[in-house]
Amino acid sequence: MKIITFSAIKGGVGKTTLTLNYGDWLAKQGKKVLLLDLDHQCNLTTVFEKTRRDHTIAEAFKDEEEVQQVIIDNVAPNLDLIAGFIDLDILSSRLENNSNKEMMLFMWFKNNMDTLKLDQYDYILIDAHPDFGTLTKNAIAVSDYLLSPITPSEHGYNAKFDLETRLDKFRKSLFDYRTGETYVDAKLYFIGNMVKHNTNMSRDFLKHIADDETVATVVPERELFNKATAKHTSIFELAQKDDFIYKQNKKFIDQANQLFQDLENKVQ
C-alpha cells in the first residue's frame, strides 16, 4: 500500500483535479484506490456526493469520547472515498495545544487499519488543503510520497522552493528522540501542471524544470479537464462514456495515460 498526498502551498494549481484523475486512472488499471478528502473546501468529495457532517475524516481528529465510525463510500469500480468535512479548519484550530497534533492521522491509520480494512488498498490518495498547516502536516507524516503541482505563473516555480524549505524544517521538527530519526519520510515530487504550448511563461517554466529530477511529469493545460470536472468525473471516465469526446480528444487521452503511467513509475 502506498499513501500519497497531493499538496500545494497555494490554491488554483489543479491539486484536486490531479488527485481525482490520477485516482480514477489507477482504478481503471485494476488498482484498489481510496481517496481521502482532507481539504475543508471538500471539492473532491462533491465530485461524488453531497457534503455531510457525520462519519467523515473529521473523526480522525476528534477527542476519543466524540469519535464516530468513519464511513468509506464506494464511488466507482475500484475507487472508494472518505468524505471531507467543511469545518475541518475549525477542528484544526482546536488541535494547537495537542502534543500529538501532527501525528493524529498517523495514529488513526494505525488504530483503524483492521476495522476499516485499509490494507486492502493499493493506493490511498490524500487531497490536502493548499497550505502547510496542521492537517497538511498530518497528511505528510503518514505519506510515502508527496506530489505537489507547480504551474507556469509568476510565483509558480517559487512555490517549489517554498515547499521544499518547509518540508525540510518539518522533517527536522518531528523525530524520534530515542533514535534521532525523523517520522517524516515522504519523498517529494513535483508535477508541472496547466502548461500551455504557446506562451513565453510556459516555455520559460519548462526550461527551468527540464533537468530537475524532482519533477515527476508535466501535464498540459486542456479544456477537457474543466469539462470533466463540470460533469463530476475524470477525463478518462468522460471519454469512456462519450464516444464523441473520446474521438475528439483521443490523442490527449493517450498522452494522459502515458503521463500518469510515468507518475506511477515514480512512486513504486
C-alpha positions in Angstrom: 0.0 0.0 0.0 1.2 3.4 -1.0 -0.1 6.6 0.7 0.3 9.7 -1.5 -0.6 13.3 -0.5 -1.3 15.9 -3.1 -0.3 19.2 -1.6 0.4 22.8 -2.6 1.3 26.0 -0.8 -1.2 28.0 -2.8 -4.5 27.2 -4.4 -5.5 27.2 -8.0 -2.8 24.9 -9.2 -5.1 21.9 -10.1 -4.3 19.8 -7.0 -7.8 18.3 -6.6 -8.2 17.7 -10.4 -4.9 15.8 -10.4 -6.0 13.7 -7.3 -9.3 12.8 -9.0 -7.8 12.0 -12.4 -4.8 10.0 -11.1 -7.1 8.1 -8.7 -9.5 7.2 -11.4 -6.7 6.3 -13.8 -5.2 3.9 -11.2 -8.6 2.4 -10.6 -9.0 1.8 -14.3 -5.7 -0.1 -14.2 -7.1 -2.5 -11.7 -5.7 -0.9 -8.6 -7.8 -0.6 -5.5 -7.8 3.1 -4.6 -9.0 5.1 -1.6 -9.5 8.9 -1.9 -9.3 10.9 1.3 -10.5 14.5 1.3 -8.5 16.5 3.8 -9.4 19.9 2.4 -12.2 21.7 4.2 -13.4 23.1 0.8 -14.5 19.5 0.1 -14.1 19.8 -3.7 -13.0 16.2 -4.1 -16.0 15.0 -2.0 -18.5 17.0 -4.0 -17.4 15.4 -7.2 -19.1 12.2 -6.0 -21.6 13.2 -3.3 -23.1 15.9 -1.2 -21.1 17.0 1.9 -22.2 15.7 5.3 -21.4 16.3 8.9 -21.2 12.8 10.2 -18.8 9.8 9.7 -16.2 11.9 7.7 -12.4 12.2 8.0 -13.0 14.7 10.8 -13.3 11.7 13.2 -9.6 11.2 13.0 -9.0 14.5 14.8 -11.7 14.4 17.5 -11.5 13.6 21.2 -12.0 9.9 21.9 -15.4 10.4 23.5 -16.7 12.2 20.4 -15.5 9.8 17.8 -17.8 8.1 15.3 -17.0 5.3 12.9 -15.7 6.7 9.6 -17.8 5.5 6.6 -16.0 4.6 3.4 -18.2 5.1 0.3 -17.7 3.2 -2.9 -17.9 5.8 -5.7 -16.7 3.8 -8.7 -15.3 0.4 -9.6 -12.1 0.0 -7.5 -12.5 3.6 -6.2 -13.6 4.5 -2.6 -13.9 7.8 -0.8 -13.6 9.1 2.8 -15.6 12.3 2.7 -14.2 15.7 3.7 -15.7 17.9 6.4 -16.5 21.6 5.8 -15.4 22.6 9.3 -12.0 20.9 9.2 -10.3 24.3 9.5 -12.2 25.0 12.8 -11.4 21.5 14.0 -7.7 22.0 13.1 -7.5 25.2 15.2 -8.6 23.3 18.3 -5.6 20.9 17.9 -3.0 23.5 18.6 -2.5 22.6 22.2 -2.4 18.8 21.5 1.1 17.5 21.9 0.5 14.9 19.1 -1.3 17.3 16.8 0.8 16.4 13.8 0.6 12.7 14.3 -3.1 12.2 14.8 -3.8 10.9 11.3 -0.9 8.6 11.6 -2.3 7.1 14.8 -5.8 7.0 13.3 -4.5 4.9 10.4 -2.7 2.6 12.8 -5.8 2.2 15.0 -8.2 1.6 12.1 -6.2 -0.4 9.7 -8.0 -3.6 10.6 -11.5 -2.4 11.4 -11.8 -0.3 8.1 -9.7 -2.9 6.1 -7.4 -0.1 5.0 -4.7 -2.6 4.0 -6.9 -3.7 1.1 -5.9 -0.6 -0.9 -3.0 -0.4 -3.3 -3.1 3.4 -3.1 -4.5 5.9 -0.7 -4.6 9.4 -2.2 -5.0 12.4 0.1 -6.2 15.7 -1.2 -4.8 18.3 1.3 -5.7 21.9 1.8 -3.4 24.3 0.0 -1.3 25.4 2.9 1.3 23.9 5.3 -0.9 23.9 8.4 -1.5 21.2 11.0 -3.8 19.0 8.9 -1.5 19.1 5.9 1.4 18.1 8.2 -0.7 15.2 9.4 -1.1 14.0 5.8 2.6 14.4 5.0 3.6 12.5 8.2 1.5 9.4 7.2 2.6 9.5 3.5 5.1 7.6 1.4 5.1 10.3 -1.3 4.2 13.9 -1.6 3.1 15.2 -5.0 2.9 19.0 -5.5 1.6 20.7 -8.6 3.5 23.7 -9.8 2.3 26.0 -12.6 3.8 28.4 -15.1 3.0 31.6 -13.2 4.8 34.5 -11.6 5.1 32.6 -8.3 4.7 29.1 -9.6 8.3 27.9 -9.5 9.0 29.8 -6.3 6.3 27.7 -4.6 8.6 24.7 -5.3 11.4 26.1 -3.2 8.9 27.3 -0.5 7.5 23.7 -0.1 11.0 22.1 -0.1 12.1 24.5 2.7 9.0 23.9 4.8 9.2 20.2 4.4 12.9 20.1 5.4 12.0 22.1 8.6 9.1 19.7 9.3 11.4 16.7 9.0 13.8 18.2 11.5 11.0 19.1 14.0 9.2 15.7 14.0 11.6 13.0 15.1 12.0 10.1 17.4 14.0 11.4 20.4 15.4 7.9 21.1 16.9 7.3 17.6 17.1 10.8 16.2 15.3 9.7 13.1 12.5 11.7 11.5 9.0 10.4 11.3 8.6 12.3 8.1 10.0 10.1 5.3 7.7 11.1 2.4 9.5 11.5 -0.9 8.7 14.8 -2.6 8.0 15.1 -6.3 6.5 17.9 -8.3 4.1 17.9 -11.2 4.3 20.6 -13.8 0.7 21.4 -14.3 -1.5 23.6 -16.6 1.4 24.0 -19.0 0.4 25.8 -22.3 2.3 25.2 -25.5 2.3 28.7 -26.9 3.2 31.2 -24.1 6.6 32.6 -23.1 5.9 31.9 -19.4 5.2 28.2 -20.1 8.3 27.9 -22.3 10.5 29.6 -19.6 8.9 27.3 -17.0 9.7 24.2 -19.0 13.3 25.3 -19.3 13.6 25.8 -15.5 12.4 22.2 -14.8 14.0 20.5 -17.8 16.8 18.8 -15.8 15.0 18.7 -12.4 14.8 15.1 -11.2 12.2 16.1 -8.6 9.7 16.9 -11.4 7.9 13.6 -12.0 5.9 14.6 -15.1 4.3 17.6 -16.9 0.6 17.8 -17.6 -0.5 20.2 -20.3 -3.5 22.6 -19.9 -6.6 21.2 -21.6 -10.2 22.2 -21.6 -11.1 18.6 -21.2 -10.2 18.7 -17.5 -12.7 21.5 -17.0 -15.4 19.7 -18.9 -14.9 16.5 -16.9 -14.8 18.4 -13.6 -18.1 20.2 -14.5 -19.6 16.8 -15.1 -18.2 15.5 -11.7 -16.0 12.9 -13.3 -12.4 12.3 -14.6 -11.3 12.8 -18.2 -10.9 9.0 -18.6 -14.5 8.3 -17.4 -15.9 11.1 -19.5 -14.1 9.8 -22.6 -15.2 6.3 -21.9 -18.9 7.4 -21.7 -18.9 9.8 -24.5 -17.6 8.5 -27.8 -17.6 11.9 -29.5 -15.4 13.4 -26.7 -13.1 10.4 -26.9 -12.7 10.7 -30.7 -12.2 14.5 -30.3 -9.5 14.1 -27.6 -8.0 10.7 -28.4 -4.5 12.0 -28.8 -4.6 13.8 -25.5 -6.2 10.8 -23.7 -3.4 8.6 -24.9 -0.9 11.2 -23.8 -2.6 11.5 -20.3 -2.4 7.7 -20.0 1.3 7.9 -20.5 1.8 10.8 -18.2 0.0 9.0 -15.3 2.0 5.8 -16.1 5.2 7.9 -15.8 3.9 9.1 -12.4 3.1 5.6 -11.2 6.6 4.5 -12.2 8.0 7.2 -9.9 6.0 6.1 -6.8 6.8 2.4 -7.0 
